[in-house]
Amino acid sequence: MSEPEALAVSDRSRLRRKRQRGSYDRRVVDAILDEGLVCHVGFVDHGTPFVLPTAYARVGDVVYLHGAPGNHMLSTLAAGCPACLTVTLLDALVLSRAAMHHSMNYRSVVLFGSTTPVLDPEEKRVAVTAVVEHVVPGRGLDARAPTPQELRATAVVSFPIVEGSAKVRTGGPVEEPADLSLPVWAGEVPLRLVAGTPVPDADVPAGLAEPDYLRSRLDRLAAG
Ligand SMILES: Cc1cc2nc3c(=O)[nH]c(=O)nc-3n(C[C@H](O)[C@H](O)[C@H](O)COP(=O)(O)OP(=O)(O)OC[C@H]3O[C@@H](n4cnc5c(N)ncnc54)[C@H](O)[C@@H]3O)c2cc1C
């Protein structure tokens, strides 16, 4: 089934501030979701707002979240609680000549919706494997597959990629014309995620090399 080309928009998801930076294009949204490693999920339980960071993976038109069956966030979401899911990629610090015009370059996604509990063992297997694959592509096939018992002991929900928005800031500081002649350095400081050197676990047999897919993942991170 082909994916819709744009997210649905309602009053809550319509960008107002700096809306020229916004996008509802699924390609923009999916690229951000696919590059991010951590999402933040906001929901309200008994009047208290929670915003929790968690791992995720996009598969087609849904984002899968997983965790322990006793997980408060997942059980609240599985009960039908409306939620908001965000992913933020930080690309640069933006230093302005004026204190008030400092900024950041970023790509972010905000999704709204209610999740569906994933109960089917096969869909659960796809979801948990996707979360592993999302972090290190290739790892899902190499690592031992989850057992039926492990799948039963894992809660999974799917968050629909239906309504929301993306927002992207690029470029240098937006200055007041009068500030341009100030003797104050201004510009962008690019930021990116950098991987360190892998440290083998103590029980890894001597001579067992790092897998090629890990090297590929590190190379992609190094390339930025
Ligand atoms: C790393 C980072 C740093 C930021 N720092 C600041 C800051 O210091 N001050 C500041 O005012 N803003 C900052 N922003 C932008 C901020 O996320 C909001 O877009 C902005 O504050 C406008 O808020 P609003 O409630 O008026 O948005 P509105 O435009 O009223 O929001 C309406 C709808 O637009 C969508 N939307 C809003 N913001 C985003 C977004 N970032 N990504 C995707 N969809 C969005 C949502 O669906 C939202 O419900 C930052 C963003 C990022 C990612």
The ligand as an SDF file (V2000), in Angstrom:
LIG
                    3D

 53 58  0  0  0  0  0  0  0  0999 V2000
   16.0790   22.2780   19.2540 C   0  0  0  0  0  0  0  0  0  0  0  0
   14.9660   23.2940   19.2040 C   0  0  0  0  0  0  0  0  0  0  0  0
   15.0960   24.4990   19.8940 C   0  0  0  0  0  0  0  0  0  0  0  0
   14.0810   25.4450   19.8640 C   0  0  0  0  0  0  0  0  0  0  0  0
   14.2060   26.5770   20.6030 N   0  0  0  0  0  0  0  0  0  0  0  0
   13.1840   27.4700   20.6480 C   0  0  0  0  0  0  0  0  0  0  0  0
   13.2410   28.6160   21.5110 C   0  0  0  0  0  0  0  0  0  0  0  0
   14.1800   28.8220   22.2580 O   0  0  0  0  0  0  0  0  0  0  0  0
   12.1890   29.4680   21.5060 N   0  0  0  0  0  0  0  0  0  0  0  0
   11.1030   29.2570   20.6970 C   0  0  0  0  0  0  0  0  0  0  0  0
   10.1630   30.0770   20.7310 O   0  0  0  0  0  0  0  0  0  0  0  0
   11.0270   28.1910   19.8890 N   0  0  0  0  0  0  0  0  0  0  0  0
   12.0250   27.2910   19.8490 C   0  0  0  0  0  0  0  0  0  0  0  0
   11.9360   26.1850   19.0450 N   0  0  0  0  0  0  0  0  0  0  0  0
   10.7600   26.0760   18.1710 C   0  0  0  0  0  0  0  0  0  0  0  0
    9.5910   25.4720   18.9590 C   0  0  0  0  0  0  0  0  0  0  0  0
    9.6370   24.0440   18.7940 O   0  0  0  0  0  0  0  0  0  0  0  0
    8.2310   25.9580   18.4480 C   0  0  0  0  0  0  0  0  0  0  0  0
    8.1140   25.6880   17.0630 O   0  0  0  0  0  0  0  0  0  0  0  0
    8.0400   27.4540   18.6730 C   0  0  0  0  0  0  0  0  0  0  0  0
    8.3200   27.7840   20.0420 O   0  0  0  0  0  0  0  0  0  0  0  0
    6.6290   27.8840   18.3610 C   0  0  0  0  0  0  0  0  0  0  0  0
    5.7830   27.3650   19.3820 O   0  0  0  0  0  0  0  0  0  0  0  0
    4.2260   27.6060   19.2600 P   0  0  0  0  0  0  0  0  0  0  0  0
    3.5970   26.9130   20.4160 O   0  0  0  0  0  0  0  0  0  0  0  0
    3.9260   29.0640   19.0460 O   0  0  0  0  0  0  0  0  0  0  0  0
    3.9500   26.7990   17.9040 O   0  0  0  0  0  0  0  0  0  0  0  0
    2.7280   26.7710   16.9660 P   0  0  0  0  0  0  0  0  0  0  0  0
    3.2040   27.1460   15.6070 O   0  0  0  0  0  0  0  0  0  0  0  0
    1.5370   27.4730   17.5540 O   0  0  0  0  0  0  0  0  0  0  0  0
    2.4370   25.2070   17.0030 O   0  0  0  0  0  0  0  0  0  0  0  0
    1.2950   24.6800   16.3580 C   0  0  0  0  0  0  0  0  0  0  0  0
    1.6260   23.3020   15.8860 C   0  0  0  0  0  0  0  0  0  0  0  0
    2.7310   23.3810   14.9890 O   0  0  0  0  0  0  0  0  0  0  0  0
    3.5350   22.2270   15.1010 C   0  0  0  0  0  0  0  0  0  0  0  0
    4.8980   22.5670   15.5830 N   0  0  0  0  0  0  0  0  0  0  0  0
    5.2910   23.5750   16.3830 C   0  0  0  0  0  0  0  0  0  0  0  0
    6.6120   23.5220   16.6000 N   0  0  0  0  0  0  0  0  0  0  0  0
    7.0630   22.4310   15.9440 C   0  0  0  0  0  0  0  0  0  0  0  0
    8.3260   21.8470   15.8050 C   0  0  0  0  0  0  0  0  0  0  0  0
    9.4410   22.3490   16.3860 N   0  0  0  0  0  0  0  0  0  0  0  0
    8.4410   20.7180   15.0600 N   0  0  0  0  0  0  0  0  0  0  0  0
    7.3650   20.1810   14.4570 C   0  0  0  0  0  0  0  0  0  0  0  0
    6.1390   20.7020   14.5450 N   0  0  0  0  0  0  0  0  0  0  0  0
    5.9850   21.8150   15.2870 C   0  0  0  0  0  0  0  0  0  0  0  0
    2.8470   21.3230   16.1270 C   0  0  0  0  0  0  0  0  0  0  0  0
    1.9850   20.4520   15.4510 O   0  0  0  0  0  0  0  0  0  0  0  0
    2.0970   22.3360   16.9620 C   0  0  0  0  0  0  0  0  0  0  0  0
    1.0600   21.7550   17.6920 O   0  0  0  0  0  0  0  0  0  0  0  0
   12.9120   25.2200   19.0690 C   0  0  0  0  0  0  0  0  0  0  0  0
   12.7980   24.0180   18.3760 C   0  0  0  0  0  0  0  0  0  0  0  0
   13.7990   23.0500   18.4550 C   0  0  0  0  0  0  0  0  0  0  0  0
   13.6040   21.7510   17.7270 C   0  0  0  0  0  0  0  0  0  0  0  0
  1  2  1  0
  2  3  1  0
  2 52  2  0
  3  4  2  0
  4  5  1  0
  4 50  1  0
  5  6  2  0
  6  7  1  0
  6 13  1  0
  7  8  2  0
  7  9  1  0
  9 10  1  0
 10 11  2  0
 10 12  1  0
 12 13  2  0
 13 14  1  0
 14 15  1  0
 14 50  1  0
 15 16  1  0
 16 17  1  0
 16 18  1  0
 18 19  1  0
 18 20  1  0
 20 21  1  0
 20 22  1  0
 22 23  1  0
 23 24  1  0
 24 25  2  0
 24 26  1  0
 24 27  1  0
 27 28  1  0
 28 29  2  0
 28 30  1  0
 28 31  1  0
 31 32  1  0
 32 33  1  0
 33 34  1  0
 33 48  1  0
 34 35  1  0
 35 36  1  0
 35 46  1  0
 36 37  1  0
 36 45  1  0
 37 38  2  0
 38 39  1  0
 39 40  1  0
 39 45  2  0
 40 41  1  0
 40 42  2  0
 42 43  1  0
 43 44  2  0
 44 45  1  0
 46 47  1  0
 46 48  1  0
 48 49  1  0
 50 51  2  0
 51 52  1  0
 52 53  1  0
M  END
$$$$
